[in-house]
C-alpha cells in the first residue's frame, strides 16, 4: 500500500459552523436524531450509529479569560488500527489498500462491541442496537475512490478541513503549524505519526476534548494500552499545569 490519504484539521480556522457535520449526514443519508438541550451548543452531544461526526464545543478558562475551543470530531483512521485487533473475523474491519481508510463492514455484527469500542483511544465506534452492526466514519471512501474529497472537506468554508495524499498533508501540517505558532506559541500537531486525521491545535489538546490526543500504536502492537478512564486521567495533568 502507498502512504494513502490523510486529513489535516486546522482548528485555528474552525468556526463551529457544523457544515462538515451536516454534509456527513447528507452524503450518508443518515437520519436526524431527537435531542435535547444539555447546557451546551454541542448538538448532538456525542457520536451515535447515525451521527458519525460531531463538532464539539468546550468552554475553558485560559490566562484568566473564557474561551471557546471547537473540534470537528471523527474517526482518526489509525495507521495501525487497535479496533481491528479486537475482532475475530478479518473481514469485519478492513483497511483500504489505496486510501488507508479503516472501514467497518456488516460482519462487525458478530463481533464483541465492548471489546472494539473500549480499545479505541478516541471512543469512536458505535453500534446499532437492533442489527448489532458497528459504524463510524469511513473517510467517504466511495467519494475518494471516485476522485472526490470527503463530504466534510468539500463543505468546509474556512480551510479547517483539508484532505489529500498523506505526504502532502504532512507537509501542509508543518506549514500551517509554523504559521499558527506566530500567533499561538503553544500550537501543536496531534498524533501525526499514528493516525490519518491530523489535528492542529492552537493550545493544549486537552482543552478541546479529553479524547483529542491519544496514541493508538501501543494497543495495535498488542500491548494493553490505556483504558479511556486512564487516558482521561493522564491527559488532565497538562491542562492543570497550563491553567495553573
PADREN-84580 format. One record per atom (N, C-alpha, C): x, y negated, z. Coordinates in steps of 0.1 Angstrom, whole numbers, plus 5000, padded with zeros to 4 digits. Last residue first. Layout:
N
XYZ;...
***
This chain:
244
497247355356;497747325370;496747365380;496747425331;495847335337;496247285351;498847595326;498747475318;497847375325;498447795345;499747725345;499547595338;496047895338;496147835351;497447755352;496748005313;495747895314;495847825327;498448215319;498948105313;498047985313;496448395334;497648325340;498148205333;494648515317;494148395326;495348325332;495648735306;495648615298;495148495306;495348925326;496748885322;496648755314;492648945328;493348905339;494748855335;491949035302;491448915306;492248855318;493249285303;493649185293;493249055298;491949425322;493349395324;493749285315;489449445309;489549375322;490949335325;490049595286;489649455284;489749375298;493149765291;491649765291;491349625290;496049785271;495249715281;493849765280;497950095265;497549955263;496649895274;498750365262;497450335268;497050195265;500050455230;500250405244;498850365249;499750495203;499350605212;499650575227;500050285187;501250375188;500950485198;497850135191;497950205179;499050315179;498350025216;497350115215;497450205202;500449845208;500649945218;499650065217;499349665189;500349765185;500549875195;497549465195;497049595192;498049705190;497449215217;498449285209;497949435207;495648905217;495849045222;496849115213;493748625220;495148675219;495148815225;490948605223;491648545211;492948605209;489548685245;489948785235;490648725223;488848445258;489648545265;490248655256;489148155239;488448275242;489348375249;490547905242;489447925232;488548045235;492347915261;491447805262;490247825252;494148115253;493148145263;492048035265;495947995235;494848075230;493748095240;496847655242;496947795247;495747875241;496447465212;496747475226;496747625229;495747485186;496447365190;496847365204;496247785168;495647715178;496447585181;495647985141;496547875145;495747795155;495248335137;494748215142;495848115145;494948575112;495948495120;495348365124;494148875106;493348745108;494248665118;495549095106;495449035093;494548905094;498149165131;496749155126;496749085113;500749145141;499949275143;498549275137;501948905138;502749025134;501949155135;500348705149;500548705134;501248835129;499148635173;499248785169;499548795154;498748305166;498348415175;498348555168;500848025166;500148125158;499948245167;500347705183;501047825181;500147915172;500847385199;500247465188;501047595187;501747205217;501547345222;500947435211;501846955204;503147025207;502947175211;500046825181;499746915192;501047005195;501246675161;500146615170;499846695182;503146835152;503446695152;502446625161;502147085150;502947055162;503346905163;500847095126;500047085138;500847045150;502947125108;502147005107;501346985120;503847385115;504747265116;503947135116;501547525109;502047525123;502947405125;501347505082;500347445090;500747435104;503647655075;503547515071;502547445080;503047905086;504247835091;504147685087;500747965071;500647955085;501847885091;501847995045;500947885048;500847865063;503248235049;503948115046;503147985049;501148405054;502148385065;502948265062;499748385030;499048335042;500148315053;501548515013;501248375011;500548315023;501548775024;502848695024;502548545022;498848855019;499448835032;500648745033;496848674996;497848774998;498548745012;494148515014;494848545002;495848655005;492348245029;492448385026;493248405013;491148035055;491948055043;492148205041;489247805073;489247945068;490047955055;489647525074;489947605085;490147755081;488847355054;490147415053;490547495065;486247265056;487347185062;488747235059;484047425048;484247295041;485547215046;483547765040;484247665050;484547535043;482547945022;481647845028;482347735036;484748105015;484148025005;483247915011;485148235040;486148145035;485548045024;482848385042;483148285052;484148185047;482948565020;481948465020;482248355030;486348615007;485248645016;484248525017;486848544971;487248534985;486048574994;487048774943;486448664951;487048654965;487649004930;488448884927;487948764934;486349224938;485849164926;486549034922;487549284961;487849374950;487349314937;486249084976;487749074974;488149164962;483649174977;483949054971;485449044967;483949414992;483349414979;483649294971;484949325016;485849405008;485349414993;484649135037;483949125024;484649195013;485849235059;486649155051;485949115038;483949355075;484749445066;485649365056;482949325108;483449255096;484249355088;481149615119;481949495121;482249435108;479449905133;479649805123;480449685128;478350245136;479050125141;479350025130;475350425141;476350375132;477050255137;473150495155;474450525161;475650485152;470550445148;471350525139;472650575145;469750295171;468950395166;469750495157;471650105178;471150195189;470350305183;474550035161;473050035160;472550145170;477349875177;476650005173;475149975172;480449705172;479049715178;478349835171;483849595179;482849695174;481449685180;485349395195;484649365182;483549465179;487349335215;485949365218;485049335206;490049315210;489249195208;487749215210;491249565213;491749455222;490849325221;489449855214;489649735206;490049625215;488850055232;490250045228;490549925219;486150035235;486950005246;488449985242;484950115210;484849975215;485949945226;485650385209;486050295199;486050155204;484550495232;485950505230;486450405220;481850435229;482550375240;484050385238;481150585206;481250445205;482050385217;482450865192;482150815206;482250665206;480850945161;482050925169;481550865183;478850965143;479151085150;480351075160;478750725131;477550765139;477850885147;480850695114;481050645128;479850685137;479950745089;480450865097;480750825111;479550515076;478350575083;478850695091;482550335083;481650405074;480550465083;484550035085;483750145092;482750205082;487749935076;486349955072;485650065079;490049705075;489649815083;488149825082;491949615046;490749595054;490449725062;494049625028;494349655043;493149635052;493649615001;493549495009;494049505023;494349874991;494749754984;494749624993;493450065009;494850075004;495249944998;491550025037;491650005023;493049985018;491250265061;492050145058;492050135043;488250375078;489250385068;489950255066;486650575101;487250435099;488350455089;485750825092;484850735100;485350595099;487451005081;486650925072;485750825079;488751145101;489551045094;488650955085;487051205130;486951215116;487751105109;487651105156;488051235152;488051265137;488950785168;487950865161;488551005158;490850625179;489850675188;488850765181;492450525159;492950635167;491950695177;490850315150;490950435142;491550555149;491250115169;489950185168;490050315160;493850025164;493650105175;492350185174;495349985133;494149965140;493950065151;497849815125;497749945130;496549955139;496949565117;497849635108;497849785112;493449485123;494749515128;495649595118;491249305118;491749395108;493249425111;489849145136;491149105132;491849195121;486449045134;487349155135;488749105129;485948705146;485648815138;486548935141;484948365153;485548495157;485048605148;485948055153;485148145144;485648285145;486047865181;486647985175;485748055166;486847545196;485947625187;486747745181;486747365225;487547455217;486647545209;486347035238;485747155232;486847235224;487246895270;487546915256;486847045251;487746655295;486946765290;487046775275;490846575310;489746545301;489046665297;493146655324;492146565331;490946525322;494446825307;495046695310;494046595316;491346975301;492846975297;493346835299;488747185307;489347055311;490847065309;486547315281;487647325291;488147185295;484147505266;484347365272;485347375283;483947685237;484447685250;484747535255;482147865214;482347735220;482847745234;482548065185;482548055199;482847915204;480748185160;481548075163;481448045178;480848525149;480248425159;481248305161;480048785129;480848675130;480148575139;478148975127;479549025126;480548915128;475249075137;475948955138;477448995138;474049325139;473649235128;474249105128;475149435162;475249515149;474849425137;476849145175;475949245176;476049335163;478848905194;478648995183;477449085186;477048645213;478148745211;477848815198;475048455214;476048455225;477248545222;474348305182;474048395193;475248405203;475648025197;474448105195;474548175181;476947785218;477247905211;475947995210;476247575234;475847565220;476147695212;474947695265;476047665256;475547645242;472847805279;473647695286;474847655278;471447975265;472348035275;473147925282;468448005250;469447915254;470147975266;468148305230;467648205240;468748115244;467148475200;468048445210;467348345220;466548715176;465848635186;466848605197;468448705146;468148765159;467448665168;468148775111;468348685122;467948755135;469649045092;468548975098;468948875109;471949035065;471649075079;470548985085;473249025040;471749035041;471349095055;475848955036;475549095041;474049125042;475448685029;476048785020;475748925024;474248575052;473548575039;474148685030;476048615073;474748675074;474048685060;478248465063;478348615065;477048675066;477148215062;477548275050;477648425051;476848165090;475648175081;475948245068;479548155097;478648245104;477348265096;480547945082;481048075080;480148185086;479147725092;478947765078;479447905076;479447625117;478847755116;478547795102;480847405125;479647385117;478847515115;483147365140;482047445146;480747425138;485247255129;484347165134;483147235140;488747335126;487347385128;486447285135;491347255124;490447205114;488947255116;492747395142;492847245143;491847185133;492447655135;491547605145;491647455147;492747815108;493347705113;492347625122;493248135100;492148055106;492747935113;494048315073;494648215082;493448125087;493848655065;493148535067;494148445075;495248875040;495148825053;494348695053;495949185021;495349045023;495349005037;498949375013;497449345014;497149205015;501449465008;501149395021;499749355023;500549774993;501149644993;500949585007;500850125000;500050005000;500949885000;
***
